[in-house]
Amino acid sequence: MPVTRIPLIDLAGVRAGDPQALQRVAREIREACTTIGFFYIVNHGVPQASIDAAEQAARKFFAFPVETKRRAAVNQRHRGFNALGDATMYQAKRPDYKEFFSIGLELPEDDSDVLAGQALRGPNNWPDFMPELRPALYGYYEAVAACGADLLRAVAVSLGCDEHFFVPRYTKRMQRTQMVYYPPQPPQSDADQFGVAPHTDYGCITLLWQDRVGGLQVREIANDTWIDAPPIEGSFVVNVGDLLARWTNDRFRSTLHRVINASGRERYSIATFYDPTYGATVDPRELGTSEGDLKYQPVAAGDYILGRINDSMGYRKKAAQSTTAGTTAGTTAGTTAGTTA
């Protein structure tokens, strides 16, 4: 097993409903999330067959010519294909050197939230040229969701709450799953060219499957250095996102991380951002923060995530700029960002 300073947590007992295991894992999560903000989980219960099917589908999808993949180009619901150059992390000098394909909770056009125009909601943008992608990737999506729900029970206990604290806040989750393809970075790449530039994730928790190539690095806070998060067979990498850090009043750390694919090989990963219902209120006081210590005011989970997506995705920046140009001088940038979906 690769050597890493990122903790490894066995989730088997939690997934089996063992109360003692839940308490043990909660302690381990609290230690990991108050220090480095990252940990691995093993015995996570996501079937290997689901992982294999999603990986094979990703490899087949990204092998299509870019002109073909653009037939499923990302739409305003943030579903579909993003080509090289479509995403630039905040404060990054260059776009990320990656392609990715995004899905979310499958909702029909006549769903009440879709009809109401709730941002990021609706059916997925499945490619017509690869019908087998839908069952493979959505099967994985649902399997990881079940794991995420159990993992959040342990997170709740780690914060001194009832294990079911997050359940009513995830009734219609804003989960997003992305297949990601990293071409080999040219050997002469500039120092500011990344597969994914240094960033923190926007949401609550992220569960990442990565292939054997490696390249993920985490900013270790204690000594301010980058450390590798190497692939570990049978594991997911889990990290705290900005929304959970906010919810915990920064007791849990949302840590900078990046990808540099200097391997000379193609790299594949599948990231799942397991986030709450759009309208769920994120209020640190609900997780034990006193009024006097409060750093953050309550915010709707979906509004926060939408704002962060608008800041990093090229297609949404263009839409926001277009919308801004057509609004009156009295329209605020914040309002524009919230209405471009």
ZALUMVEX-27787 format. One record per residue (C-alpha): x, y, z. Coordinates in steps of 0.05 Angstrom, whole numbers, plus 5000, padded with zeros to 4 digits. Layout:
<atoms>
{{X Y Z}}
...
</atoms>
This chain:
<atoms>
{{5000 5000 5000}}
{{5028 5069 4983}}
{{5055 5111 5040}}
{{5014 5173 5054}}
{{5001 5220 5112}}
{{4927 5222 5095}}
{{4887 5178 5143}}
{{4853 5114 5119}}
{{4785 5097 5150}}
{{4749 5031 5147}}
{{4675 5043 5133}}
{{4652 4971 5136}}
{{4620 4975 5205}}
{{4583 5040 5189}}
{{4554 5011 5126}}
{{4533 4949 5164}}
{{4497 4991 5217}}
{{4544 4976 5275}}
{{4535 5030 5329}}
{{4604 5020 5358}}
{{4636 5025 5290}}
{{4597 5089 5278}}
{{4627 5121 5341}}
{{4698 5097 5323}}
{{4693 5123 5251}}
{{4664 5189 5276}}
{{4725 5200 5320}}
{{4771 5184 5262}}
{{4733 5231 5216}}
{{4736 5287 5267}}
{{4812 5279 5273}}
{{4821 5278 5197}}
{{4774 5336 5183}}
{{4802 5382 5236}}
{{4873 5371 5213}}
{{4884 5357 5139}}
{{4812 5357 5114}}
{{4823 5293 5073}}
{{4818 5218 5086}}
{{4811 5153 5048}}
{{4754 5104 5059}}
{{4759 5030 5046}}
{{4705 4976 5051}}
{{4658 5030 5028}}
{{4606 4983 5000}}
{{4604 5011 4929}}
{{4604 4948 4886}}
{{4667 4938 4845}}
{{4624 4920 4786}}
{{4593 4990 4789}}
{{4662 5022 4792}}
{{4688 4980 4734}}
{{4628 4996 4691}}
{{4635 5070 4703}}
{{4710 5069 4689}}
{{4701 5030 4624}}
{{4646 5078 4603}}
{{4691 5138 4617}}
{{4748 5110 4576}}
{{4701 5097 4518}}
{{4667 5165 4522}}
{{4731 5206 4523}}
{{4760 5167 4465}}
{{4707 5197 4418}}
{{4730 5256 4375}}
{{4717 5322 4410}}
{{4668 5342 4354}}
{{4626 5281 4372}}
{{4630 5294 4447}}
{{4606 5365 4436}}
{{4539 5337 4414}}
{{4528 5329 4489}}
{{4560 5396 4507}}
{{4547 5423 4576}}
{{4482 5461 4584}}
{{4457 5514 4633}}
{{4438 5459 4682}}
{{4512 5442 4686}}
{{4500 5374 4654}}
{{4542 5347 4597}}
{{4611 5350 4565}}
{{4664 5403 4580}}
{{4724 5406 4533}}
{{4795 5427 4547}}
{{4796 5499 4568}}
{{4724 5502 4593}}
{{4741 5507 4667}}
{{4787 5556 4701}}
{{4794 5553 4776}}
{{4788 5619 4813}}
{{4855 5656 4814}}
{{4886 5606 4765}}
{{4926 5635 4707}}
{{4907 5580 4657}}
{{4847 5535 4644}}
{{4851 5465 4673}}
{{4882 5413 4627}}
{{4824 5364 4629}}
{{4758 5343 4598}}
{{4698 5323 4640}}
{{4626 5300 4635}}
{{4576 5319 4689}}
{{4511 5289 4712}}
{{4463 5304 4770}}
{{4399 5278 4800}}
{{4355 5254 4742}}
{{4292 5295 4745}}
{{4238 5299 4691}}
{{4217 5364 4658}}
{{4151 5362 4696}}
{{4184 5357 4765}}
{{4160 5414 4810}}
{{4229 5444 4821}}
{{4246 5440 4747}}
{{4180 5474 4728}}
{{4196 5527 4780}}
{{4262 5541 4745}}
{{4307 5519 4802}}
{{4379 5525 4779}}
{{4419 5462 4760}}
{{4356 5418 4762}}
{{4328 5374 4707}}
{{4343 5314 4664}}
{{4415 5295 4648}}
{{4446 5310 4580}}
{{4462 5240 4558}}
{{4500 5230 4493}}
{{4460 5201 4435}}
{{4523 5169 4407}}
{{4535 5126 4469}}
{{4470 5100 4500}}
{{4507 5052 4547}}
{{4536 5111 4585}}
{{4471 5125 4622}}
{{4462 5058 4658}}
{{4536 5053 4674}}
{{4546 5123 4702}}
{{4479 5131 4735}}
{{4486 5063 4769}}
{{4551 5087 4797}}
{{4519 5154 4817}}
{{4466 5118 4858}}
{{4515 5070 4891}}
{{4560 5127 4913}}
{{4499 5164 4939}}
{{4483 5106 4986}}
{{4555 5107 5011}}
{{4553 5183 5020}}
{{4489 5179 5062}}
{{4522 5129 5110}}
{{4586 5170 5111}}
{{4546 5232 5131}}
{{4517 5194 5190}}
{{4588 5188 5217}}
{{4603 5260 5200}}
{{4541 5282 5240}}
{{4564 5241 5300}}
{{4634 5270 5293}}
{{4604 5339 5302}}
{{4565 5319 5364}}
{{4498 5314 5329}}
{{4446 5259 5320}}
{{4469 5212 5265}}
{{4408 5230 5223}}
{{4421 5305 5224}}
{{4435 5309 5150}}
{{4377 5264 5127}}
{{4323 5318 5121}}
{{4373 5363 5088}}
{{4385 5313 5032}}
{{4314 5296 5011}}
{{4328 5319 4940}}
{{4403 5321 4938}}
{{4445 5367 4894}}
{{4494 5310 4881}}
{{4538 5319 4820}}
{{4583 5265 4791}}
{{4637 5280 4739}}
{{4678 5233 4697}}
{{4745 5268 4687}}
{{4798 5255 4634}}
{{4868 5284 4641}}
{{4912 5280 4578}}
{{4986 5274 4593}}
{{5013 5343 4607}}
{{5069 5361 4557}}
{{5138 5355 4590}}
{{5151 5428 4574}}
{{5088 5451 4610}}
{{5094 5516 4648}}
{{5094 5514 4724}}
{{5024 5546 4725}}
{{4993 5492 4680}}
{{4953 5441 4720}}
{{4906 5384 4706}}
{{4865 5419 4759}}
{{4894 5482 4790}}
{{4897 5489 4866}}
{{4827 5497 4892}}
{{4778 5477 4946}}
{{4713 5441 4930}}
{{4649 5481 4934}}
{{4601 5434 4970}}
{{4594 5389 5030}}
{{4636 5325 5018}}
{{4671 5297 4956}}
{{4681 5223 4943}}
{{4734 5211 4890}}
{{4752 5148 4853}}
{{4819 5153 4817}}
{{4856 5105 4772}}
{{4926 5079 4784}}
{{4963 5137 4750}}
{{4965 5185 4808}}
{{4975 5260 4807}}
{{4928 5285 4862}}
{{4963 5328 4914}}
{{4938 5360 4978}}
{{4963 5422 5013}}
{{4982 5399 5082}}
{{4965 5456 5129}}
{{5013 5439 5186}}
{{5077 5451 5147}}
{{5048 5485 5085}}
{{5073 5434 5035}}
{{5042 5393 4979}}
{{5035 5319 4993}}
{{5014 5263 4946}}
{{4946 5228 4953}}
{{4966 5165 4916}}
{{4917 5114 4889}}
{{4900 5061 4941}}
{{4866 4998 4914}}
{{4793 4993 4935}}
{{4789 5063 4964}}
{{4756 5130 4953}}
{{4789 5195 4972}}
{{4742 5238 5013}}
{{4749 5312 5028}}
{{4712 5368 5062}}
{{4683 5422 5017}}
{{4674 5496 5030}}
{{4600 5487 5047}}
{{4614 5437 5103}}
{{4672 5481 5128}}
{{4623 5539 5131}}
{{4570 5495 5165}}
{{4620 5476 5219}}
{{4644 5548 5227}}
{{4712 5525 5202}}
{{4721 5470 5253}}
{{4727 5423 5192}}
{{4779 5444 5140}}
{{4767 5452 5066}}
{{4837 5441 5040}}
{{4870 5463 4975}}
{{4885 5407 4927}}
{{4908 5400 4855}}
{{4924 5350 4800}}
{{4988 5348 4760}}
{{4990 5293 4709}}
{{5064 5288 4695}}
{{5060 5212 4686}}
{{5063 5213 4610}}
{{4998 5172 4611}}
{{4924 5187 4608}}
{{4891 5194 4676}}
{{4818 5181 4693}}
{{4779 5197 4756}}
{{4706 5202 4777}}
{{4689 5256 4827}}
{{4623 5258 4865}}
{{4603 5321 4900}}
{{4552 5297 4951}}
{{4513 5360 4969}}
{{4446 5377 5002}}
{{4378 5396 4975}}
{{4380 5463 4940}}
{{4340 5500 4993}}
{{4373 5467 5054}}
{{4395 5521 5102}}
{{4468 5519 5120}}
{{4472 5551 5189}}
{{4532 5540 5234}}
{{4488 5549 5295}}
{{4453 5483 5278}}
{{4520 5448 5289}}
{{4535 5479 5357}}
{{4566 5546 5340}}
{{4547 5600 5389}}
{{4520 5667 5366}}
{{4583 5701 5392}}
{{4630 5655 5352}}
{{4589 5657 5288}}
{{4632 5670 5226}}
{{4580 5658 5172}}
{{4508 5677 5163}}
{{4457 5624 5140}}
{{4456 5610 5065}}
{{4416 5563 5020}}
{{4462 5506 4998}}
{{4442 5511 4925}}
{{4452 5587 4921}}
{{4522 5579 4949}}
{{4542 5522 4902}}
{{4512 5558 4841}}
{{4553 5620 4856}}
{{4617 5580 4859}}
{{4602 5543 4794}}
{{4588 5609 4760}}
{{4657 5634 4782}}
{{4696 5575 4751}}
{{4660 5551 4689}}
{{4674 5587 4624}}
{{4605 5575 4593}}
{{4571 5604 4655}}
{{4616 5665 4657}}
{{4597 5680 4585}}
{{4524 5672 4601}}
{{4531 5717 4662}}
{{4567 5770 4621}}
{{4513 5767 4568}}
{{4459 5773 4620}}
{{4494 5831 4654}}
{{4500 5868 4588}}
{{4425 5864 4578}}
{{4404 5886 4648}}
{{4394 5955 4676}}
{{4448 5991 4714}}
{{4412 5976 4779}}
{{4419 5901 4773}}
{{4473 5873 4819}}
{{4525 5823 4799}}
{{4500 5777 4853}}
{{4431 5776 4824}}
{{4458 5761 4755}}
{{4499 5703 4780}}
{{4437 5673 4813}}
{{4393 5676 4752}}
{{4435 5650 4694}}
{{4420 5576 4702}}
</atoms>
